[in-house]
Amino acid sequence: MGRVLSLSLFLGWLILGAGGESRADAPAQADYASLYAELLLEYTQSVDAEVGTRVDYPGLGEEPRWDALIGQLAEVDPSRLSSREEELAFWINAYNILAIDLVVRHYPVESIRDIGSIFRSVWKREAGRIGGRGYSLDEIEDEILRPMRDPRIHGAIVCASISCPNLARTPYRADRLDAQLRESIRAWLARPEKGFAVDRAARGARLSRVFKWFADDFGGRRGVLDFVQAHLPEAERAWLEENRPALGISYFDYDWGLND
């Protein structure tokens, strides 16, 4: 009887130990976001200019907590993400963090594209490690995020360039992801230099070139206009609806200059 009781206690200890390990691993998922939030607050700045958000790359390069963030991100196990919202939030954050880190590690550069070469673009280089393996920015965008079929990611992932959507100054989080994505799109389209602008006299509209490059993600040209219209202020939405049948569409030039 004593040995049966001892065996039961031992098995219970093993179960609790396994559970404790699982709980110990879980904070790694959240800790990186808490540290990322601190660094965004201290090393980015909202500005009334095309760039929208400026990043202090030299400051991050001298900040020990940035290296700690990259280490925490590397420890996250993506297989533990338990919902679509967690996956989207995590991989959007991961893309933005690794894009920033590429620049931090190669600063000074005039453009993130300068980090690549004629043999291998920056998008296809390993940008960092997550859960024991390396990822490129292209892999995160094209093989993980885009197949999740939420075109709002294009207003959230930021490739360290002026014409990219404004870098969000708070991490994306699963419990408020929908509102955050809507706000990112709204802020992007509100920039008349890179997001959306109308020429009422000519009955024309200009859009970010992202909507041209990734039109299929929005359902083609009609889907792009439906998407944009749904995220505009009321007055612009009404004007676009009224003028869509004869609307001329053009696209902004893309400024790949660094968002610093």
C-alpha positions in Angstrom: 0.0 0.0 0.0 2.9 2.4 0.9 4.6 1.6 -2.4 1.3 2.3 -4.3 1.0 5.6 -2.5 4.6 6.5 -3.2 4.1 5.6 -6.9 1.0 7.8 -7.1 2.9 10.7 -5.5 5.8 10.2 -7.9 3.4 10.1 -10.9 1.7 13.2 -9.6 5.0 15.0 -9.2 5.9 14.1 -12.8 2.6 15.5 -14.1 2.9 18.7 -12.1 6.5 19.0 -13.2 5.5 18.7 -16.9 2.7 21.2 -16.3 5.1 23.5 -14.6 7.5 23.3 -17.6 4.7 24.2 -19.9 3.7 27.2 -17.8 7.4 28.2 -17.7 7.6 28.1 -21.4 4.4 30.1 -21.9 5.8 33.5 -20.7 8.4 33.5 -23.4 5.5 34.1 -25.8 4.4 37.2 -23.9 7.7 38.4 -22.6 9.1 39.4 -26.0 6.0 41.6 -26.6 6.3 43.4 -23.3 10.0 44.2 -24.0 9.2 45.2 -27.6 6.5 47.5 -26.2 9.1 49.3 -24.0 11.5 49.7 -26.9 9.0 51.0 -29.3 7.9 53.6 -26.8 11.5 54.8 -26.2 13.1 54.4 -29.7 10.3 55.4 -32.1 8.5 58.7 -32.7 5.2 59.5 -34.4 5.7 62.4 -36.9 3.4 64.3 -39.2 5.3 63.3 -42.4 5.1 60.6 -45.0 7.2 58.2 -42.9 4.6 58.3 -40.1 6.9 56.7 -37.5 10.6 57.3 -37.2 12.9 54.6 -35.8 16.1 55.5 -33.8 18.3 52.8 -35.3 21.6 54.1 -33.7 20.0 54.2 -30.3 18.7 50.6 -30.7 22.2 49.5 -31.8 23.6 50.6 -28.4 20.7 49.3 -26.4 21.3 46.0 -24.5 17.6 45.4 -24.3 17.4 45.2 -28.1 19.7 42.2 -28.0 17.6 40.7 -25.2 14.5 41.1 -27.3 16.1 39.3 -30.3 17.1 36.5 -27.8 13.5 36.3 -26.4 12.1 36.2 -29.9 14.4 33.3 -30.8 13.1 31.3 -27.9 9.4 31.5 -28.9 8.0 28.2 -30.2 5.5 29.1 -32.9 3.9 25.7 -32.6 2.6 26.7 -29.2 0.5 29.6 -30.7 -3.0 28.4 -30.0 -5.2 30.6 -32.2 -5.2 32.3 -35.6 -5.1 35.7 -33.8 -2.1 34.7 -31.8 -0.4 33.5 -35.0 -1.1 36.6 -36.9 -0.1 38.9 -34.1 3.1 37.0 -33.5 4.3 36.8 -37.1 3.5 40.5 -37.8 5.5 41.5 -34.8 8.3 39.0 -35.8 8.5 40.5 -39.3 8.7 44.1 -38.0 11.3 43.2 -35.3 13.5 41.3 -37.7 13.3 44.1 -40.3 14.4 46.6 -37.7 17.2 44.2 -36.6 18.5 43.9 -40.1 19.0 47.6 -40.2 20.4 47.8 -36.7 23.0 45.3 -37.5 24.0 47.0 -40.8 23.5 50.7 -39.9 24.3 53.1 -41.4 22.5 52.3 -44.6 20.3 54.5 -46.8 17.8 51.7 -47.5 17.1 48.3 -46.2 17.6 47.1 -49.8 21.3 48.0 -49.5 21.7 45.1 -47.1 21.1 42.6 -49.9 23.2 42.0 -53.0 22.7 41.3 -56.7 22.9 37.6 -55.9 20.6 37.5 -52.9 18.1 40.3 -52.0 17.7 41.4 -48.4 14.2 39.8 -48.5 15.7 36.3 -49.0 18.5 36.6 -46.5 18.1 35.0 -43.1 16.7 37.8 -41.0 16.8 36.0 -37.7 16.0 32.8 -35.8 12.7 31.8 -34.2 12.1 28.5 -32.4 15.4 27.0 -33.5 15.4 27.9 -37.2 16.1 30.8 -39.4 13.6 32.8 -41.3 13.8 35.4 -44.1 11.4 38.3 -44.4 10.1 36.8 -47.6 9.3 33.5 -45.9 7.4 35.2 -43.1 5.4 37.4 -45.5 4.8 35.0 -48.4 4.7 31.5 -46.7 3.2 32.3 -43.3 1.2 35.6 -43.3 -0.2 35.9 -46.8 -1.6 32.3 -46.8 -3.6 33.3 -43.7 -5.7 35.4 -46.0 -6.1 38.6 -44.1 -5.1 41.4 -46.5 -4.8 43.8 -43.5 -1.3 42.4 -42.9 -0.2 44.7 -45.7 -0.9 47.7 -43.5 0.9 46.2 -40.5 4.2 44.7 -41.8 6.8 47.4 -42.2 10.0 46.9 -44.2 11.9 49.8 -42.6 11.1 52.2 -45.5 9.4 55.6 -45.8 6.6 54.5 -48.1 5.8 51.4 -46.0 2.7 51.7 -43.7 3.5 53.6 -40.5 5.2 51.3 -38.0 2.8 50.7 -35.1 4.2 51.9 -31.8 2.7 49.1 -29.8 3.0 45.4 -30.5 0.1 43.6 -32.1 -1.7 41.4 -29.6 -4.2 38.6 -30.1 -6.9 40.0 -27.8 -7.1 43.3 -29.7 -5.8 42.4 -33.1 -8.9 43.3 -35.1 -8.9 46.8 -33.8 -5.2 47.2 -34.2 -5.2 46.1 -37.8 -8.1 48.4 -38.6 -6.2 51.3 -37.0 -3.0 50.5 -38.9 -4.9 50.5 -42.2 -6.7 53.8 -41.3 -3.4 55.5 -40.4 -1.7 54.3 -43.6 -4.5 55.4 -45.9 -4.6 58.8 -44.0 -1.2 59.7 -45.4 -1.8 61.5 -48.7 1.8 61.0 -49.7 1.8 57.2 -49.7 -1.5 55.7 -48.7 -4.5 57.2 -50.4 -5.3 60.6 -52.1 -8.0 61.8 -54.4 -8.0 64.4 -57.2 -11.7 65.4 -57.2 -11.3 67.7 -60.3 -9.9 64.8 -62.4 -12.0 62.2 -60.7 -8.9 60.2 -59.9 -7.4 58.4 -56.9 -3.8 57.5 -56.0 -3.0 54.4 -53.9 0.1 52.9 -52.3 1.9 50.7 -54.8 1.4 47.8 -52.3 -2.2 47.6 -53.6 -0.8 47.0 -57.1 1.9 44.5 -56.1 -0.5 42.5 -53.9 -3.8 43.1 -55.7 -4.7 39.4 -55.7 -4.7 39.4 -51.9 -7.5 41.9 -52.0 -9.5 40.2 -54.7 -8.2 42.2 -57.7 -8.9 45.8 -58.6 -12.5 45.7 -57.5 -11.5 44.1 -54.2 -8.8 46.8 -53.7 -11.3 49.6 -54.0 -13.8 47.8 -51.8 -11.1 47.4 -49.2 -9.9 51.0 -49.4 -13.4 52.3 -49.3 -14.3 50.4 -46.2 -11.4 52.0 -44.3 -11.8 55.6 -45.3 -13.5 58.5 -43.4 -17.1 59.0 -44.2 -16.7 61.9 -46.6 -14.0 60.2 -48.7 -15.9 56.9 -48.6 -19.0 58.6 -50.1 -17.0 60.4 -52.8 -15.2 57.2 -53.8 -18.5 55.3 -53.9 -20.1 58.0 -56.1 -17.2 58.2 -58.5 -16.1 54.6 -58.8 -17.6 53.8 -62.2 -15.4 56.4 -63.9 -12.5 56.5 -61.4 -9.0 56.8 -62.7 -6.4 54.9 -60.5 -2.7 55.6 -60.3 -0.1 54.6 -57.8 2.5 56.6 -55.7 6.2 56.1 -56.4 7.7 54.0 -53.6 10.3 55.6 -51.5 12.7 52.9 -50.2 14.6 55.4 -48.0 15.1 54.3 -44.5 12.3 55.2 -42.0 14.7 57.0 -39.6 
